[in-house]
């Protein structure tokens, strides 16, 4: 793992820890989500993943999400030549960010940005800087529907090529 990646991952963890320590007065939420994505990278058909998200409320409209999971990009058949497929690429995203609700109730439409690290699990994969802006809608019953872009910094090579996606996240969250 490169020193820069270690520094970025450590900084994200420290910021998340700082905010979670201050947010303990409110009950944290746990969300369980499924992500289905369309790769923006050549060579892959689709992406599928799952994640767990701890969300710590700073106020009714501002939350600090800390997310970890697994994402797999499914390679195209015969991509390089007949009988030579693009291998699948998988990574473990670990990220923290800020989620801002546009409604004063703390549900409804929101915007979110997360930063962190993508830990490659495929052959010869590396760890890279991960960024993920998102928009979504959260219902008061716990259902959450979001649309996100998840990108990994160029040159990281999680798979044979960098992997990026536009994904739909369907999740259910509950208070702990």
SULPEFEN-V662286 format. One record per pair of residues at least 6 apart in sequence whose ideal C-beta (glycine too) atoms are under 6 Angstrom apart, sorted by sequence separation. I is the first residue (numbers start at 1). J is the second residue. If there is no record, write none. Layout:
((I | J) (I | J))
This chain:
((57 | 63) (79 | 85) (120 | 126) (138 | 144) (152 | 158) (156 | 162) (79 | 86) (102 | 109) (39 | 47) (55 | 63) (56 | 64) (77 | 85) (119 | 127) (137 | 145) (154 | 162) (101 | 110) (136 | 145) (37 | 47) (55 | 65) (75 | 85) (76 | 86) (117 | 127) (118 | 128) (136 | 146) (152 | 162) (75 | 86) (99 | 110) (100 | 111) (36 | 48) (53 | 65) (54 | 66) (75 | 87) (118 | 130) (134 | 146) (135 | 147) (75 | 88) (99 | 112) (117 | 130) (151 | 164) (35 | 49) (53 | 67) (74 | 88) (116 | 130) (134 | 148) (98 | 113) (150 | 165) (34 | 50) (51 | 67) (72 | 88) (73 | 89) (97 | 113) (115 | 131) (132 | 148) (133 | 149) (97 | 114) (149 | 166) (33 | 51) (51 | 69) (72 | 90) (114 | 132) (132 | 150) (50 | 69) (95 | 114) (148 | 167) (49 | 69) (71 | 91) (95 | 115) (113 | 133) (131 | 151) (49 | 70) (95 | 116) (147 | 168) (31 | 53) (49 | 71) (70 | 92) (94 | 116) (112 | 134) (130 | 152) (94 | 117) (146 | 169) (30 | 54) (47 | 71) (48 | 72) (69 | 93) (111 | 135) (128 | 152) (129 | 153) (93 | 118) (128 | 153) (145 | 170) (28 | 54) (29 | 55) (47 | 73) (68 | 94) (110 | 136) (91 | 118) (92 | 119) (144 | 171) (28 | 56) (46 | 74) (67 | 95) (91 | 119) (109 | 137) (128 | 156) (44 | 73) (45 | 74) (91 | 120) (143 | 172) (144 | 173) (66 | 96) (126 | 156) (142 | 172) (26 | 57) (44 | 75) (45 | 76) (90 | 121) (107 | 138) (126 | 157) (142 | 173) (65 | 97) (90 | 122) (142 | 174) (23 | 56) (43 | 76) (89 | 122) (107 | 140) (125 | 158) (39 | 73) (65 | 99) (118 | 152) (23 | 58) (95 | 130) (20 | 56) (43 | 79) (63 | 99) (93 | 130) (122 | 159) (62 | 100) (120 | 158) (61 | 101) (118 | 158) (43 | 86) (19 | 64) (60 | 106) (16 | 66) (91 | 158) (89 | 158) (89 | 159) (89 | 163) (16 | 96) (12 | 96) (73 | 163) (12 | 115) (12 | 116) (9 | 117) (5 | 117) (43 | 161) (47 | 165) (41 | 161) (8 | 129) (5 | 127) (41 | 163) (41 | 164) (40 | 164) (1 | 127) (39 | 165) (37 | 165) (38 | 166) (37 | 167) (35 | 167) (36 | 168) (35 | 169) (33 | 169) (34 | 170) (33 | 171) (31 | 171) (32 | 172) (31 | 173) (29 | 173) (29 | 175) (30 | 176) (27 | 175) (28 | 176))
